[in-house]
Amino acid sequence: MNVFYSIDDARGKFERTVCAVGNFDGVHLGHTGIFRKMKEESEKRGAETLIITFKRHPRSSLYPSESIKMLTLEDEKINIILSCGIDNVLIMDFSRETSQMSPGYFINNILIPSFNVTAIIAGYDHALGKNREGNIDHIKNITHGKLDVIEVQPYSIEGHPVSSSKIRSFITDGEMEFASRFLGRYYSMSGKIIKGFGRGRQIGFPTANISVNESKVIPLDGVYAVYAQHNGKTYKGVLNIGSNPTFENQNRTIELHILKFSKDIYDEVISVNFVSRIRGEIKFSSVDALITQINDDIIKAGELLSEDN
């Protein structure tokens, strides 16, 4: 398994490849269908599989003001793709110059000579190159039989095609069960534990404040049942996203209470996998009322996570 960070790094390294090009944000069930087809075709051809993807969402690169949030950051995306059995991943910068490259130039002058591509595997809505001209029919026309272009049909759940944009909507609406179904795994976030106000510890529920990369999609404010992963171990937890209105905070925070856990883990990295949203954020009339609700949340989280197992 190899990871390359420029075309020059990867050029000339392959006898033959089966290739797919795309953003692959989330690496969801639609994407893994493409990967399965790639592996099938590579075995037939005695070729390696090669994914070409991008550091950032192309629209964010071209239009910084849009700032599209990502389901998977660069390292997350690479690790998930490789875990699917892909041999090679090339991470490219998506610049304005890249966006102006015609599909014909990219395929005939870069893909084929640089990586000995014998087949391109593409989803039904695939489009690459300037103005997204490079749909499947266009690629077939411009390659003149130099390689095979193989289309993979959409992966649908209950009649709904799986897409990154749909999964983003599920997450920002707090619908984590639907997000998990479309991803084929839990939605996850990782970050370093930073100092907070210490109020959780004061009321008997110590929390780890997680600093998450601002490029990540953050779920809807509220309380969630989660699995926390730290130093190779998995724990049950309750996570709150929001501004803690009972204490009239101004900033949005991500606070994790790990069940039956008391270690000091400041400055360490932790990951959380979202299972279910328990409730929305509430401003309580008193700290005692908040404590009662947190106890209820912990019981509910324990039930949800036990059912999930």
MOBEL-V509667 format. One record per residue. N is the residue number from 1. PSI is psi in whole degrees, 0 to 359 (999 if undefined). Layout:
N,PSI
N,PSI
This chain:
1,126
2,146
3,128
4,148
5,11
6,161
7,319
8,323
9,322
10,344
11,132
12,11
13,355
14,138
15,317
16,149
17,156
18,127
19,150
20,140
21,132
22,174
23,321
24,35
25,129
26,335
27,61
28,187
29,330
30,319
31,318
32,336
33,320
34,318
35,319
36,317
37,322
38,314
39,321
40,313
41,324
42,324
43,321
44,325
45,358
46,40
47,165
48,154
49,141
50,119
51,129
52,119
53,186
54,153
55,319
56,165
57,132
58,322
59,326
60,327
61,321
62,327
63,80
64,331
65,338
66,325
67,63
68,127
69,148
70,144
71,327
72,128
73,172
74,307
75,322
76,313
77,315
78,312
79,320
80,317
81,313
82,326
83,343
84,2
85,11
86,139
87,320
88,141
89,129
90,119
91,118
92,149
93,133
94,101
95,173
96,325
97,318
98,319
99,337
100,358
101,130
102,152
103,321
104,317
105,314
106,316
107,312
108,335
109,346
110,299
111,304
112,307
113,330
114,324
115,8
116,51
117,127
118,339
119,142
120,129
121,128
122,145
123,166
124,333
125,21
126,140
127,131
128,167
129,182
130,130
131,23
132,39
133,336
134,63
135,180
136,314
137,319
138,318
139,319
140,320
141,322
142,346
143,347
144,42
145,8
146,335
147,166
148,142
149,114
150,123
151,137
152,128
153,156
154,146
155,121
156,149
157,118
158,42
159,0
160,117
161,136
162,129
163,156
164,320
165,322
166,319
167,321
168,318
169,317
170,314
171,315
172,345
173,1
174,14
175,73
176,330
177,318
178,319
179,316
180,319
181,319
182,328
183,328
184,11
185,174
186,148
187,136
188,154
189,148
190,155
191,168
192,144
193,124
194,164
195,136
196,205
197,346
198,12
199,326
200,316
201,322
202,329
203,10
204,8
205,79
206,139
207,151
208,119
209,121
210,128
211,111
212,141
213,132
214,348
215,348
216,149
217,124
218,131
219,164
220,144
221,142
222,191
223,134
224,146
225,126
226,162
227,133
228,137
229,125
230,125
231,43
232,2
233,151
234,134
235,154
236,147
237,168
238,128
239,134
240,131
241,126
242,195
243,11
244,66
245,336
246,326
247,7
248,44
249,158
250,330
251,146
252,131
253,164
254,109
255,128
256,126
257,116
258,127
259,134
260,48
261,133
262,13
263,153
264,115
265,28
266,140
267,4
268,160
269,138
270,151
271,147
272,139
273,123
274,125
275,309
276,147
277,124
278,317
279,169
280,172
281,140
282,142
283,116
284,154
285,340
286,163
287,323
288,319
289,321
290,315
291,316
292,317
293,320
294,319
295,318
296,319
297,319
298,318
299,315
300,318
301,317
302,320
303,314
304,319
305,328
306,317
307,321
308,320
309,999
